[in-house]
Amino acid sequence: MTTKIHAICDALGNPVELGITPGQDADITQAEPLLENIDPDAFLADRAYGADRLIDRLIQRGMTPVIPPKRNRTTRRKTDFSLYRERNPVERFFNKLKQFRAIATRYDKLKSTFLAAVQFASIIILLN
């Protein structure tokens, strides 16, 4: 059983929204549900979130998408790579999160229990 952890973090790398999905689900399926309750100025994400439907939705909501296009796209989109570097605190957050053994190995069978463990570990990371 594999699980993906999805997080939206602020500029300092502190988690704002968290979610989990089965490992075989696409990353992009969680973008809109996690963005429902927040309104950031920019959305920094990796290439997995580069679908036109999501980018159009972000622009409609007034957010700046900072997502590099996949290499096989025929129409290239401009990306502000100086702003894209700001994803580093988010990657460091995931690295700290994976240091918790219960998160890295997922002993919990229930989704709600595992999400609670991820939220608890996130709070510990935030407080340190």
C-alpha positions as a printed NumPy array, in Angstrom:
array([[  0.   ,   0.   ,   0.   ],
       [  1.506,   3.327,  -1.058],
       [  0.301,   6.765,  -0.17 ],
       [  0.999,  10.229,  -1.537],
       [  1.067,  13.19 ,   0.796],
       [ -0.067,  16.475,  -0.74 ],
       [  0.694,  19.775,   0.941],
       [  0.263,  23.439,   0.241],
       [  2.855,  25.475,   2.116],
       [  3.369,  29.16 ,   2.68 ],
       [  6.502,  31.048,   1.648],
       [  8.372,  29.824,   4.725],
       [  7.634,  26.15 ,   4.033],
       [  5.001,  25.847,   6.76 ],
       [  2.077,  23.607,   5.807],
       [ -1.248,  25.333,   5.258],
       [ -3.302,  22.483,   3.763],
       [ -2.606,  18.742,   3.834],
       [ -4.148,  15.787,   2.054],
       [ -3.384,  12.179,   1.247],
       [ -4.328,   9.939,  -1.662],
       [ -3.54 ,   6.415,  -2.808],
       [ -0.163,   6.13 ,  -4.491],
       [ -1.594,   5.364,  -7.927],
       [ -3.659,   8.584,  -8.085],
       [ -2.322,  11.487, -10.123],
       [ -0.949,  14.458,  -8.196],
       [ -3.092,  16.954, -10.068],
       [ -6.325,  15.5  ,  -8.669],
       [ -5.643,  17.132,  -5.297],
       [ -4.647,  20.598,  -6.476],
       [ -8.114,  22.135,  -6.663],
       [ -9.506,  20.571,  -3.459],
       [ -6.527,  21.832,  -1.459],
       [ -6.775,  25.314,  -2.992],
       [-10.482,  25.729,  -2.156],
       [ -9.96 ,  27.325,   1.267],
       [ -6.946,  29.522,   0.508],
       [ -6.171,  32.296,  -1.959],
       [ -2.426,  32.601,  -2.671],
       [ -0.887,  35.088,  -5.09 ],
       [  1.179,  32.405,  -6.854],
       [  1.   ,  28.633,  -7.18 ],
       [  4.433,  26.991,  -7.393],
       [  4.367,  23.345,  -8.423],
       [  6.327,  20.781, -10.369],
       [  5.647,  19.533, -13.888],
       [  2.987,  17.057, -12.73 ],
       [  0.608,  19.994, -12.216],
       [  1.119,  21.48 , -15.681],
       [ -2.248,  20.586, -17.226],
       [ -3.956,  23.371, -19.173],
       [ -7.226,  22.873, -17.266],
       [ -5.573,  23.582, -13.899],
       [ -3.539,  26.503, -15.22 ],
       [ -6.65 ,  28.106, -16.726],
       [ -8.458,  27.63 , -13.417],
       [ -5.594,  29.261, -11.499],
       [ -5.575,  32.248, -13.85 ],
       [ -9.357,  32.625, -13.452],
       [ -8.89 ,  32.781,  -9.674],
       [ -6.188,  35.445, -10.042],
       [ -3.221,  33.249,  -9.12 ],
       [  0.06 ,  33.239, -10.986],
       [  0.943,  29.674, -12.025],
       [  4.675,  29.021, -11.704],
       [  4.798,  25.553, -13.236],
       [  7.447,  24.576, -15.778],
       [  6.022,  22.884, -18.869],
       [  6.721,  19.238, -19.569],
       [  9.457,  18.658, -22.101],
       [  7.107,  17.034, -24.624],
       [  4.638,  19.967, -24.817],
       [  4.278,  21.528, -28.232],
       [  3.334,  24.976, -26.89 ],
       [  5.857,  26.221, -24.346],
       [  4.691,  28.368, -21.479],
       [  6.825,  31.053, -19.835],
       [  8.021,  30.203, -16.339],
       [  9.65 ,  32.511, -13.814],
       [ 12.473,  30.233, -12.662],
       [ 13.711,  32.738, -10.071],
       [ 10.312,  32.422,  -8.369],
       [ 10.249,  28.664,  -9.032],
       [ 13.346,  28.278,  -6.82 ],
       [ 11.164,  29.217,  -3.876],
       [  9.794,  25.643,  -3.941],
       [ 12.893,  24.59 ,  -1.987],
       [ 11.323,  25.186,   1.484],
       [  8.424,  22.941,   0.472],
       [ 10.819,  20.169,  -0.548],
       [ 12.655,  20.589,   2.761],
       [  9.319,  20.287,   4.592],
       [  8.679,  16.937,   2.883],
       [ 12.202,  15.818,   3.769],
       [ 11.605,  16.641,   7.448],
       [  8.235,  14.913,   7.318],
       [  9.759,  11.711,   5.96 ],
       [ 12.182,  11.614,   8.926],
       [  9.287,  10.461,  11.088],
       [  9.313,   6.663,  10.965],
       [  5.538,   6.302,  11.196],
       [  5.12 ,   8.595,   8.186],
       [  7.871,   7.032,   6.073],
       [  6.598,   3.481,   6.587],
       [  2.86 ,   4.097,   7.145],
       [  1.847,   1.623,   9.793],
       [ -1.698,   2.998,   9.991],
       [ -4.4  ,   1.198,   8.067],
       [ -7.004,   3.95 ,   8.115],
       [ -6.681,   7.063,   5.975],
       [ -7.948,   9.287,   8.789],
       [ -5.405,   7.913,  11.268],
       [ -2.524,   8.381,   8.844],
       [ -3.655,  11.922,   7.985],
       [ -3.77 ,  12.698,  11.716],
       [ -0.201,  11.396,  12.075],
       [  0.914,  13.572,   9.137],
       [ -0.783,  16.6  ,  10.689],
       [  0.806,  15.88 ,  14.07 ],
       [  4.262,  15.529,  12.52 ],
       [  3.652,  18.782,  10.602],
       [  2.844,  20.583,  13.836],
       [  6.042,  19.289,  15.429],
       [  8.011,  20.502,  12.397],
       [  6.264,  23.876,  12.58 ],
       [  7.046,  24.3  ,  16.281],
       [ 10.737,  23.45 ,  15.914]])
